[in-house]
Amino acid sequence: MNTIVICSGGLDSVSLAHKVAAENTLKGLLSFNYGQRHSKELDYAAACAARLGVPFKAVDIQAVGAALTGSALTDNINVPDGHYAEETMKLTIVPNRNAIMLAIAFGMAAAEKADAVATAVHGGDHFIYPDCRPAFISAFQAMQDQALDGYATVRLYTPYVDGSKADIVIDGARHNTPFAQTWSCYKGGERHCGRCGTCVERREAFHLAGVNDPTEYDDPDFWLTAVNKAGV
């Protein structure tokens, strides 16, 4: 399949890009600037595209993101520390973010005659983010089948949707993903903070996968406290 990968520059999507490049035909990487707290992750996505030798596009939807108020990722709200299983992590929801991005990606895929759009949603996202769950993926595919009926057939490829982040680390290692060249932290500092939900999940995933974590964290051991507190 000629596949466009939605790539944020994070561990999950960069691992997916390397997987698609190894197993299918990677047509290009697509990122979005939706007014997130920091845009340094987009630099990592662009670097991934350059490394894999494919086109990179960053679509500016900041005006849309500005309308999706109330998230710690887009508003002047402190990013919560802790595990994703904690209720406070709902502050990181950007409502309908994946649905909006996927709708744009499917339109681009149809226009560019791509066969598939790939996104790295996974089981660890299900608790917090409704537009990462299997039911949403199935419903979105059905909606796009109708939206593009008679014009194009585009598949939504989500190989990690029923897996864990640790599974992604294992798969990424299998496909030689350079984990040090990915960015996850919501806070966007010089180094990963080690305390926000995505840092905790990242650190935990490497531990569970039994794969060396090359990431430099400001607080490399906080994840243990967060996991114990969440009782996971």
Secondary structure by P-SEA (a helix, b strand, c coil): cbbbbbccccaaaaaaaaaaaacccccbbbbbccccccaaaaaaaaaaaaaabbbbbbbbaaaaaaaccccccccccccccccccccccccccccaaaaaaaaaaaaaaaaacccccccccccccccccccccaaaaaaaaaaaaaaacccbbbbbccccccccaaaaaaaaaaacccccccccccccccccccccaaaaaaaaaaaaaccccccccccccaaaaaaaaacc
